[in-house]
Amino acid sequence: MRSTFSNLANMFRVPDLRNKVLFTLLIIFLYRLGSNIPCPGISWTQVKSLESSSNHSGVVGFLALFSGGALTKMAVFGLGIMPYITSSIIIQLMIVVIPKFEQWREEGAVGQKKLTQVTRYLTIALAIMQSTGLAYVFHNGGGGLFGSTSLNIDLIPNFTIPRVLLLVLTMTAGTVVVMWLGELITQRGVGQGMSVLIFTNVVATMPSGGAAVKADAGWLKFAVIIAVSLALLVAIVFIEQGQRRIPVTFAKRVVGRRMYGGQSTYIPMKVNTGGVVPIIFASSILYFPILISNVLPSHGFWKSVQTWISQHLAQPNNLWYIFLYGLMIILFAYFYAAVTFDPQQQADIIRKQGGYIPGIRPGPHTERHLQQILNRITLPGALWLAAIALIPSLMLAVWNIQNYPFAGTSLLIAVGVSLETMKQVDSQLMLRNYEGFLK
């Protein structure tokens, strides 16, 4: 314990690191402030009624998690960071499909700047779409999005076109400001800005969610949930740190009067290559049919479509939801691993640098070897992600608990962001001969 406090004190002894930490805390404070300011034209009385009546367990409860509860308040930062995350994932996937994007990625910093700009424009477009859909949804009291279809609450009593346009403009502008705040943290603070904001939202919902679970389930089930959460926490740390190291040996070569190479290193391949991205993307895919169903006509065939979607895709304890959610997580885990790790590119890099994998011939043989390892290591990682995401759903189904803030997704995000931020702080401390947190 004394060592931990000593390491914490070391962080504030370095002036530039201390300023970065304080700047990050200031941005987090501003972000949480904007997450509790409702948009103009929203009935605050109806907001409180919706918060007390809804159980926050539907698919869009995932969005509420990522907005730190700001979505149910229709706050200025109600959309949170989700439009930017979805936009980033789409752009990363499009790099494989659109040659121009792939060309920009290969251009280094200049190309990355162009991709970032396209991501920003797509974020604004997604924010406009989502805020427009949510305006119609919350005019009908949530439309069953948060696990309850019996709510008759109107958050926007004066539902007119100018009022809807004002709401869309406010929430879109809030998304742009959130994107800017995240980039400020990345440039001048500690950690990756967007990840830090997501971490803030996840942690902010845990105390109230824990109280709701205790009220719903009682002390015994609450203690079991805490024990399961702690076990998941340990397992997540173990899996997040797990990697397959592929040995690479470089041949000796003489350049001028110096000899280079002759060294052995390794290529680290993480067990969980995609991190939380497959879970986020699978949730986003499940979210869009629910959002669209709320603006469809409420009669005839469309009424039956709305009913099926609200009964199956909006309920996390439904077998259809569990099956589709788990299947999409596994598929997206494979897809994202293929996008982030290109065996052909890695094989070319090794060959051009005069290296080889012991026992494997350079070129196509190395490429096939890396592809085989990637396929094998992605399977346990994908099954692990699916299990982490579905364990809370199974507990919901068995115990009929309507709130579960300690979901595997929340813990996965919190642990991942914490580890990455601590690594960055450690590198700063060790650079100045201070002892870090990670040992």
N, C-alpha and C positions, 0 to 999 in steps of 0.2 A: 504493500500500500504506500509506504514511504517513497519507494522507487517511482511509483506512478505519479505521485504529486511532484516529485523532483523533476521528472521528465516533462510534466505539464508546465512547471516553472521555467524550464529551459526554453520552451516555445515562446515565452514572453520576454526572455532575455535578449533575443535577437531583434533589433529594432524593425527591420524591414518585414520579418515574418510576423511580428506583433501587429504591425500596421495592416498586413494582409488579412490576418484573422479578424481584427476589429472591423475592417471594411466589409468582410464577408458577413459578419453578424449584423452590420447596419443594413445591408441589402436584404438579408433574411427578414429583419424587422419591417422594412418597407413592403416586402412581398406579402407578409402575413397581414399587414394593415390593409393592403388593397384587396386581400381575400375575404375581408369582413365588411367591406363597404358595398352595399347593394346598388344595383343599377337604378337609374331614375325610372320611376313609373312602377316599381315593384311594391306590392303590399307587404310590409314587414309583418303584420299580423298573420297573413296567410303563409308567409315563409316559416314562422314559428310553428304554425299548425302542421305544415307539411313535414317539418323536421321531427315533430313529435309523433306523427302518424305513420310515416314511411319507415320501412325497416332497413333501407340502404343495402339490400342483399342482391339486387338484380344485377344485370350485366353492367349497366351504367353506374352502379355502385363502384365499379372499378374506376370510372372517371372521377367520381366523388373522392375516391381515395387519392388519386393523382392531383386533385385540386385542393386537398386538405379540408374538404367540407365546403369549399366556396361554391361548388356547383349548385347545391341545394339552396343556397342563399341568393342565387342569380347575382353573384358579386361581380365587381368590375374585373377581377381576375378569375372569374368563374370557370373559364375554359382551362385555366392553368397552363401547363406545359404540354398537354396532350396533342394539340395541333402541330407543334414543332416536332414532337417525337414521331408522330405519324408521317409528317413530311420528310423527316430525315430517313426513316425506314424506306419510304417509297423511292426516294432519290437513290439510296444505296442499292435497292433492287433494280432500279432502272439503269444503273451503270452497266449491268450485264446485257441489257436489251438495246440501249441507245449507244451507238458507237461514239457520238460526240461527247457524251458524259464520260465514257471510258478514256477518250483522248484527254479530256480535262484532268482526270485523275492522274494520268501519267505525266502531266506538265508540272507537277510539284505544287509549290505555294501559289503560283498564279492560277493554275487550274482549280485548286481547292477553293480559292476565293470566288471563282465563278460558280462552283457547285454550291457554296454557302449562300450566294445571292439567289440562286434558283430555289434553294430550300426555303429562304425567307419569303419569296413571292408565293410559293406553294402553301406555306404556313398561313399567310393572309387569306388565300382562297379557301382553305379548309376551315379557318376560323369563321369566315362569313357563312359558309354552308352550315356548320355546326350551330352557330348562334341563331341562325334563322330557324333551323329545325327545333332547337330547344325553346325558342320563343313560342312556337305553336304547341310544343309538348307541355310546357309549364302553364300555358293558358288553360290546359285541361288537367292541372294538378299532378303532372308527372306522367300521365298516361301509362301507369304500370311499370315505369322504367325502374323504380326502386323496390320492386318485389311486391307491390300492392296495387291491385286493380280496382279497389273499391273507394279510392280517394276522390272526393269531389271538391277540390280546392283550386281556386283560380288565382295564380300569383300576379296576373296582369289584368286587373279588372277593366281598365280602359284600353281594350284591345283594338287599336286603330293602326292603320298603315304607318303614319308618322311615328307613333309610339314604338312599333316594331322596328322601324328603321333606326330609331335612336338606340334601342337595345342592341341591335346588331352592330351599330357603329361603336358603342361603348365597349362591348365585350371583345370586338375585334381589336380595338385600340388597346384594350387591356392585355390581349395576347401579345401584341407587338411590344408593349412595355415589359412584359415578363421575359420575352425573348432577349430584349436589350439588357435587362438585369442579369440574366444568366450569362450573357457574353461579358458583362462587366466583371462578374466573379471569376470567370476563366482568365481574363486579362490581368486583373489587379488584385484578385483575392486568392483564396486557397481552394484547391480542388477544381473539378470540372463543373462549370456553372449550372448547367441544366440538371446534372445528377444531384448537385447539392440542393436545388429547389425541390426536386422530387423527394429527396430524403426528408426535407423539411415538412412536406405535405404528409408523408407517411407517418412520421413521428407525431405530428400534430393531432392526428385522428386516434392515436392509440389510447390516451387516458379516457376520453369519453366513450370510446368503443369498449374498453375493458369494463367500465362501469355498467354499460348496457348489457354486456354478456353476463356479468354477475347477477344483474337484476333478472335476466331471462332464465338463466340456467341454475342459479344457486351456487353455493360455495364449493360443493363437491365437483360438479362438472367444470366450474371455473378453474379449480385447482388442476384437474386433468388437462384442460386446454393449455394452462400455463406450462405444465410439464411437457406436453407435446411440443409447444412452441420452443421451449429450451432445447429439446432434443433436435428439433429442426434447425435451430440456430447453430448448434455444434456441427450438425451434418452439412449445413450450407457452407460454413467456414472450411470444412474439410474438402468438400467438392470444389469450391471456388479456388482453392489453392492447388488442387490436383492438376497435374499435367503429365503428358507423355513426352519424354525428351528423346529426340531422334539424333543420334551422334553423327557428326559431319567432320571429316578429316580433310585438311587442305594440304596439297602437295607443296614441296619446297620449290622456290624459284629465285633466281638471282637477278636483281635489278641494279645495274651499276656495280658498286662494290658491296652492296648489302644483300643479305639473303632473307627472303620473306616466306611465310607459310610454315608448313610443317607442324601446325598446331591443330588441336582437336577442340571442337565446340559442339553445340547441339541446337536443334530447332525445337523450341517449346510449343507443344500443342495442348491447349487446355481441354480438360474433359467437358467443361461447359463453355463451348466456343461462343455461343450467342448471348450468354448472360441472360438478362431478363427480356431481351428484345423479342424472342418468339412468343412469350406470354403476352406482351403488350400488343403485338400485331394480331395474335389470335383473338384477344379481347376486342380490339378495334373492328375486326371483321364481324364478330358477333354483334357488335354495337350498332352497326349501320342498318341492318334489317329492322331492328327495333325502332330506331329513330325514324326511318322512312315509313314504317307501318303507321306511325301516329299522324302522318299527314295524308294518308290514303282515305278515300271515301268510306264512310261508316255504314255501308249498306250492301246487301247482296254478297257477291263473291269476296269482295275486299273485306267485309266484316268477318268472314270465316278465316281469312288470312291473318287479320289482326288478332283474332282470338287464339289461333294456333301459335303465333309468334309469342304472344304474351304468356301463354300457358307453358311453352316449352323453352324458348330461347331467353326469356326474361327471368327464369327461375333457376338459380344455381344448384338446387337440389333435384332438378329434373334429370332423368337419365339421358334424354336427348342432348341437353346442355352439356352434361359431363362427357358424353361420348364425343360430340363434335369439338368441344373445347380441348380435350386431350389429344384427339387426332390432329387438329390444326397445330397444336404446340409442337408435336413430333415432326410434322411436315415442315413447319417454318424453321425448326432447329436445324434440320438437314439443309434447307435452302439457304439459311443465313450462314451456315458453316461453309457451304460451297462458294458463297459470295465473298466472305472475308478471307478465306484461305484458298488460293489458286495453286494446285499441285504443279501445273505446267510452268507457271511463273517462278515458283520456288525451285523447280528442277533447273530452269534456265539460269537463275541467279547462282546456284551452286556450281553449275558447269562453267559459267563465265569467270567465276572467282577461283577456278582451279581446285574445287573441292569435290568430294564424293562421299556417299554413305557407305561405310564398310560392308563389303559383301554384295553391294548393289552397283551395277554398271551405270555410268552417267547417261543422261538423256531420257529416252522413253521408259527405260526400266526404273529409273528413279521416280519419274512421274507416276507410274503405276503403283510403285511402292508407297509413295506418299498418299495417293488416292485411297489405297486399301486401308492404310492406317487411319485416315480421316473418317472413312465410313465406319470402321470398327469403334473408334473412340467417340463418335457422335451419337451412336445408339444408346449407350448408358447415360450420356449427358442429356439426350432428348427424353428418355424415360424418366430420368431424375427430375427434369423440369416439369413434366406432366404430373408426376407424383406430388411435387411441391404445390402445384396449382390446384390439384384435385382433392388433396387431403382435407382442406377446409370444407369443400363442397360435400364430401362424404360425411363429415361430422355434422354439417347442417342437415343433411338428409336423415341421419340416424337420430339426432337429438332435437331436430326441429328448432335450432337456434337461429335467430334472425339477424344477429350481428356477430361478426367474427373479425376483429381488427388485427389479430396476430396471424393473419393468413401467410402461407409460405411465400407468396409474392411480396408482401410487405417486408418480411424478414430478409428475403433475397435482395431486395433493393437496399434496405438499410445496411446489411452486412457488406454488400458489394461496394457501395459508396463510401462507407466507413473505412474499409480496407484500402481503397484507392487514395482517399484523402490522407490517411495516416502514412501511407508510403511516400506521398509528396512531402508531408511535413518532416518525415524521417530523413529524406534526402537533403532537405534544407538544414536540419540540425547536424547531421553527420558531416556535411560540407564544412561546418564551423566547429567540428570536433566536440559536439555535444552528443550525449546518449539519447537515442530515439525511443519511440514507443515499441516498435517491432523488434524482437530479438530472435 
